[in-house]
Amino acid sequence: MINPAKIEEIAKQISSNMPQGVKNLADTFESKTKQAIQNKLAEMDFVSREEFDIQSKVLIRTREKLAELEAKVAEIEAQLDSDKHAE
């Protein structure tokens, strides 16, 4: 997930680089900017790296299981074919 501390750091950098006459507006600007960024990020459908890694492992296990089942089905089909030809 996006680190809220990083968003706050970016907002502070923006406000610290403003002209001195605008410093009193910087606090409002910083909070509004941070709020807007957080709202937009919340609207996006991100997953954490941990969630992604877990789902990747699940997918790998699922693919392995599918390969095993495909091999078993092929073996059963071959056995059925050989039984048909033996009759």
Steps between C-alpha positions, in 0.01 A plus 500: 500500500609858453689635801307794658829634638632535144190698399549727800866548411411602143236746626753653742759538225247681285404738779861566610593615150225763487584873523509641853186709440300187430620306807177571690308330218750214489342312790159507335653410165696212656200347671276543195766353272558205732126441530450517121786258432380256765144515363618428146725216616214353703286496184764291322497126551851433630612193688794479736818323395426237765154431352650482150769252612241282675277491192801422280583198718137385489503528120822299475353223720180504296694463175700211645182326612341558158803344331472196731130462425557536126761223517263275694217563251733422210608178677138395559406581139795295374397213724140518373623506140718195556208320668275578200756365256550186708132408470 
